[in-house]
Amino acid sequence: MKRLVLFGLCMMMVFPSLVLGEEKKGLADKAKSAILLEASTGKVLYEKNSHEKLAPASMTKIMSMLIIIESIEKGIIHWDDEITVSENASSMGGSQILLETGEKMKVSDLFKGVAVASGNDAVVALAEAVAGSEEEFVNMMNQKVKELGLKDTVFKNPHGLDAANHYSTAYDMAMIARELVKHEKVLKFTSIYEDYLRKGTDREFWLVNTNKLVRFNEMVDGLKTGYTKEAGYCLTATSLSNNMRLISTVMGEESPTERSAETTELLNYGYANYKTQTVLKKDDVIETISIDGAKEEKIDIVPVRDIKILSKKKEKIGNVSYDFKIEKIKLPIKQGTSIGTLRIMIDNKEVDKVDVTVKKDVKKANLKELYWKNLKDIFTGHIIFE
């Protein structure tokens, strides 16, 4: 067990007895279901009927945007690619950016059309570009649901128009949103209040964000609204203040005013009662090791993300420590690849667990490099003959 002396101080931390589903009268009273969670830890700060299966409407696009951004990062499609709009995509009803069959538009503009204006036509065009067909894209969405360990979500389309057995929950939508905001590029789109597509042409289209909190609340930088007759007014929002990112979801509100007001109440409650403190950053070296067969002599191990501790304000408790474990390593190792885990403890009780990786890519040594490395070890006394 190692103390977090990396920071040169003995840390006394605040840590609450966080009770999942804490009820507080007056929060999200008019919503059918609601949830508030802290993004870095995933801790639930408040919930109301958060596992009730309901129509998610266009909040469905949170998952669609997650699949799309991951596909961009994998190189399946690229931001500057021009997509040719299919008849299927251009025929989508509901919210749209008025795409025409055969029209060409860049991925970045289509994504903006999804994130800002909730374009059903835009998300279908992107879905077809990623997966080849809308149906296969929906399969990818449902596979991702399973990967995230969510139990109460089934998607039937990428846009969220009402369909039989298309449902999710406030909890699941917030957890999908938590995964999405790890891709910070997305927030550059979802934080836009207004913009234009086809600017300067006779088909110029004015985009206005369906999430009005982006305009009126400077902390809010996303994420996605939804509305159908079956779903009512829904909103999954995210905001950042004092180094703490919150995610809230309300479902089944009766008006857009109510969903904004109750979302604001949830976020205000979170910032008034909780805080986070960073105990390790993703570039902080937690251990330096040697790996047999590696070209590099010393390899720095770092967490894959910042590690924060969530605490209720004014509550204090115990010492922070960590437990570090390396798994079996196979060379070469690409930075970002998990090679073990780091367990964060408070008073020897686990409060978080994060994968660890190498700070830089680690290459496999060739025969010549291994020869010189072994020769050096002999002369420096690292190899002893008996």
C-alpha positions in Angstrom: 0.0 0.0 0.0 1.5 3.3 -1.0 0.6 6.7 0.4 0.0 9.5 -2.1 3.2 11.4 -1.2 3.6 12.3 -4.9 2.1 15.7 -4.0 4.4 16.3 -1.0 1.7 16.5 1.5 -0.3 14.3 3.8 -3.8 14.7 2.6 -6.8 14.8 4.9 -9.7 14.4 2.6 -13.4 15.1 2.8 -15.5 12.0 1.9 -19.2 11.5 2.4 -21.2 8.5 3.0 -22.8 8.8 -0.4 -26.2 7.2 -0.5 -27.3 6.4 -4.0 -30.7 7.8 -4.8 -30.7 10.5 -2.1 -34.1 12.1 -2.1 -34.6 15.9 -1.6 -38.0 17.3 -1.7 -38.5 20.0 -4.3 -36.0 18.6 -6.9 -37.5 17.5 -10.3 -41.0 17.3 -8.8 -42.7 17.5 -12.1 -40.4 15.1 -14.0 -41.4 11.4 -14.4 -37.8 10.5 -13.7 -34.6 12.4 -12.9 -31.0 11.9 -11.9 -27.9 13.9 -11.1 -24.4 12.5 -11.1 -20.8 13.6 -10.9 -19.1 12.8 -14.2 -15.6 11.7 -13.1 -16.7 9.3 -10.4 -20.1 8.4 -11.7 -21.5 8.9 -8.2 -25.3 9.5 -8.1 -26.1 12.6 -6.1 -29.8 12.5 -6.5 -32.4 10.3 -8.3 -36.1 10.0 -8.8 -37.5 6.9 -10.5 -34.1 6.8 -12.3 -34.6 3.2 -13.6 -38.1 3.7 -15.0 -38.2 2.7 -18.7 -39.4 5.6 -20.7 -39.2 6.9 -24.3 -36.0 9.0 -24.6 -36.9 10.9 -27.7 -33.9 12.8 -29.2 -31.8 12.1 -26.2 -31.2 8.9 -28.2 -28.7 11.0 -30.1 -26.4 11.0 -27.1 -25.6 7.4 -28.0 -25.5 8.1 -31.7 -23.0 10.9 -31.1 -20.9 8.5 -29.0 -20.7 5.9 -31.7 -20.0 8.6 -34.3 -17.1 10.3 -32.3 -15.6 6.9 -31.6 -15.7 6.0 -35.3 -14.0 9.3 -36.1 -11.3 8.6 -33.6 -10.8 5.1 -35.0 -10.4 6.6 -38.5 -13.6 4.9 -39.9 -14.8 8.4 -41.0 -13.1 11.8 -40.8 -14.2 15.3 -39.9 -13.4 16.5 -43.4 -15.1 13.6 -45.3 -18.0 14.6 -47.5 -21.0 12.4 -47.0 -23.5 11.9 -49.9 -27.0 12.1 -48.4 -29.2 9.1 -49.1 -33.0 9.2 -49.8 -33.5 7.4 -46.5 -31.7 10.1 -44.6 -33.3 13.0 -46.4 -36.8 11.6 -45.8 -36.5 11.8 -42.0 -39.3 13.7 -40.3 -39.2 15.7 -37.1 -36.3 18.0 -36.4 -34.0 18.3 -39.4 -31.5 20.4 -41.3 -33.4 20.0 -44.6 -30.9 17.7 -46.3 -31.7 16.8 -49.9 -31.1 13.4 -51.5 -27.7 13.4 -53.2 -26.5 16.5 -51.3 -22.9 16.4 -50.1 -22.0 17.7 -46.6 -18.9 17.4 -44.4 -19.0 15.1 -41.4 -18.2 18.1 -39.2 -21.2 20.0 -40.4 -23.5 17.0 -40.2 -22.3 16.5 -36.6 -23.0 20.1 -35.8 -26.5 19.6 -37.2 -27.0 16.8 -34.8 -25.5 18.4 -31.7 -27.1 21.8 -32.1 -30.3 21.4 -34.1 -31.0 17.7 -33.3 -31.3 16.9 -37.0 -32.8 13.5 -37.6 -31.7 13.6 -41.2 -28.1 14.5 -40.2 -27.8 11.7 -37.7 -29.1 9.1 -40.2 -26.7 10.3 -42.8 -23.8 9.9 -40.4 -25.1 6.5 -39.2 -25.1 5.2 -42.7 -21.5 6.6 -43.3 -20.3 4.8 -40.2 -22.0 1.5 -40.4 -23.2 1.2 -44.0 -26.8 1.1 -43.0 -29.1 2.6 -40.4 -30.0 -0.9 -39.2 -26.3 -1.9 -38.6 -25.7 1.4 -36.8 -28.5 0.6 -34.4 -26.9 -2.8 -33.8 -23.7 -0.9 -32.8 -25.7 1.3 -30.5 -27.2 -1.6 -28.7 -23.8 -3.4 -28.5 -22.4 -0.3 -26.8 -25.3 -0.4 -24.3 -24.1 -3.9 -23.3 -20.4 -2.8 -23.2 -21.4 0.0 -20.7 -23.2 -2.5 -18.5 -26.5 -0.8 -18.9 -29.6 -3.0 -18.4 -32.6 -0.9 -19.2 -32.1 0.6 -22.7 -33.0 -0.7 -26.1 -32.6 1.5 -29.3 -34.6 0.9 -32.4 -33.3 3.9 -34.4 -30.5 6.5 -34.1 -32.7 9.6 -33.9 -35.3 8.9 -31.2 -38.6 9.2 -33.0 -41.2 7.1 -31.1 -40.9 3.4 -32.0 -42.2 0.2 -30.3 -39.7 -1.1 -27.7 -37.4 1.9 -28.0 -36.8 3.0 -24.4 -34.2 4.0 -21.9 -34.0 5.4 -18.3 -32.7 8.6 -16.7 -29.9 6.5 -15.2 -28.9 4.9 -18.5 -29.0 8.2 -20.4 -26.8 9.9 -17.8 -24.3 7.1 -17.9 -24.1 7.2 -21.7 -23.7 11.0 -21.5 -20.9 10.4 -19.0 -19.1 8.3 -21.6 -19.7 10.9 -24.3 -18.3 13.8 -22.4 -15.0 12.0 -22.1 -14.6 13.0 -25.7 -14.1 16.8 -25.2 -14.4 17.6 -28.9 -18.1 16.9 -28.6 -18.6 19.7 -26.1 -17.3 22.2 -28.7 -20.4 21.3 -30.7 -23.0 20.9 -28.0 -22.0 24.3 -26.4 -22.9 26.2 -29.6 -26.0 28.2 -29.2 -26.4 29.4 -32.8 -24.6 28.9 -36.1 -25.2 28.4 -39.8 -24.9 25.6 -42.3 -24.4 26.2 -46.1 -23.5 29.8 -45.1 -23.5 32.2 -48.0 -25.6 30.0 -50.3 -29.3 30.2 -51.3 -29.9 27.3 -48.9 -28.3 28.8 -45.8 -29.7 27.2 -42.7 -29.8 28.8 -39.2 -29.0 26.4 -36.4 -30.4 27.3 -33.0 -29.6 25.0 -30.0 -32.7 23.2 -28.7 -31.0 23.3 -25.2 -31.7 26.9 -24.2 -29.5 26.5 -21.0 -26.4 26.7 -23.3 -27.4 30.3 -23.9 -28.6 31.4 -20.4 -26.3 29.3 -18.1 -22.6 29.9 -18.7 -21.7 26.7 -16.9 -23.8 24.5 -19.2 -22.0 23.2 -22.3 -24.4 20.4 -23.5 -25.9 18.0 -24.0 -29.2 16.9 -25.6 -32.8 17.7 -25.5 -35.7 15.5 -26.6 -39.4 15.7 -27.3 -42.1 13.5 -28.7 -45.8 13.2 -27.7 -45.0 9.9 -26.0 -41.8 11.0 -24.3 -42.8 14.5 -23.2 -40.0 17.1 -22.8 -36.6 15.6 -21.8 -33.1 16.9 -21.3 -29.7 15.5 -20.4 -27.5 18.4 -19.5 -23.9 18.8 -18.4 -22.1 21.6 -16.8 -18.7 22.4 -15.5 -17.8 24.6 -12.5 -14.9 24.6 -10.0 -13.3 21.6 -11.7 -16.5 19.5 -11.2 -18.6 18.3 -14.1 -22.2 17.3 -13.4 -24.6 15.4 -15.6 -28.4 15.6 -15.1 -31.3 14.0 -16.9 -35.0 14.8 -16.6 -37.6 12.8 -18.5 -41.3 13.3 -19.1 -41.6 17.0 -18.3 -44.7 18.9 -19.4 -43.0 21.9 -21.1 -39.6 23.0 -22.2 -39.7 25.7 -19.5 -40.2 23.0 -16.8 -37.4 20.8 -18.1 -35.0 23.8 -18.1 -36.1 25.0 -14.7 -35.8 21.5 -13.0 -32.5 20.8 -14.7 -31.2 24.1 -13.3 -32.4 23.2 -9.8 -30.6 19.8 -10.0 -27.3 21.4 -11.1 -27.5 24.1 -8.5 -28.2 21.5 -5.8 -25.1 19.6 -6.9 -22.7 22.5 -6.9 -24.1 23.8 -3.6 -23.6 20.5 -1.7 -20.7 18.7 -3.3 -17.1 19.3 -4.5 -14.3 17.3 -6.1 -10.6 17.3 -5.5 -8.0 16.0 -8.0 -5.6 13.6 -6.3 -3.8 12.3 -9.4 -3.7 13.7 -12.9 -3.4 11.5 -15.9 0.2 12.5 -16.6 1.3 11.9 -13.0 3.8 9.1 -12.8 2.7 6.5 -10.2 5.5 4.1 -10.8 8.6 3.6 -13.0 9.3 0.0 -14.0 11.4 -2.1 -16.3 9.9 -4.6 -18.7 11.9 -7.5 -20.1 12.3 -7.2 -23.9 11.4 -3.5 -24.0 13.6 -1.1 -26.0 13.1 1.5 -23.2 15.0 0.9 -20.0 12.6 2.8 -17.7 8.9 3.0 -18.3 6.6 5.5 -16.6 3.2 4.2 -15.5 0.3 6.8 -15.4 -3.5 6.6 -14.9 -5.6 6.8 -18.0 -7.6 9.7 -16.6 -7.5 12.3 -13.8 -8.6 10.8 -10.5 -10.9 12.9 -8.4 -12.5 12.4 -5.0 -16.1 13.5 -4.6 -17.0 14.9 -1.2 -19.9 16.5 0.5 -19.0 20.0 1.6 -17.9 20.3 5.2 -17.7 16.5 5.9 -14.2 15.3 6.7 -12.7 11.8 6.9 -9.5 9.9 6.6 -6.3 9.4 4.6 -6.0 8.8 0.8 -3.8 5.9 -0.4 -3.6 3.7 -3.4 -3.0 0.1 -4.4 -1.3 -0.5 -7.7 -1.4 -3.8 -9.7 0.2 -4.6 -13.1 -1.3 -7.2 -15.3 0.5 -9.5 -17.8 2.2 -7.2 -20.3 2.6 -7.9 -24.0 5.0 -5.8 -26.1 4.7 -3.4 -27.9 2.5 -1.2 -25.7 0.6 1.8 -27.2 0.0 4.7 -24.9 -3.5 4.5 -23.6 -3.6 0.7 -23.5 -4.5 -0.6 -20.1 -1.7 -2.6 -18.4 -3.1 -2.7 -14.9 -5.3 -1.0 -12.3 -5.0 1.6 -9.6 -7.3 1.4 -6.6 -7.9 4.6 -4.7 -8.6 4.1 -1.0 -9.8 6.3 1.8 -9.1 4.7 5.2 -8.4 1.5 3.3 -11.9 1.5 1.7 -11.9 1.5 -2.1 -13.6 4.6 -3.5 -12.4 4.5 -7.1 -10.7 2.2 -9.6 -8.9 3.3 -12.8 -6.9 1.6 -15.5 -3.2 2.5 -15.8 -1.1 2.8 -19.0 2.4 3.8 -20.1 3.2 7.5 -20.4 4.8 6.9 -23.9 4.6 4.1 -26.4 6.8 1.2 -25.5 8.6 -0.6 -28.4 9.8 -4.2 -28.4 13.6 -4.3 -28.6 15.2 -6.0 -31.6 18.1 -8.5 -31.2 20.8 -5.9 -31.5 19.2 -3.7 -28.9 18.7 -6.6 -26.6 22.4 -7.5 -27.0 23.7 -4.1 -26.1 21.1 -3.8 -23.2 22.3 -7.1 -21.7 25.9 -6.1 -22.2 25.3 -2.9 -20.3 23.6 -4.8 -17.5 26.6 -7.0 -17.1 29.0 -4.1 -16.8 26.8 -2.1 -14.5 26.3 -5.1 -12.2 22.6 -5.6 -13.0 23.4 -9.2 -14.1 25.3 -11.4 -11.7 26.9 -14.7 -12.8 27.0 -17.5 -10.1 
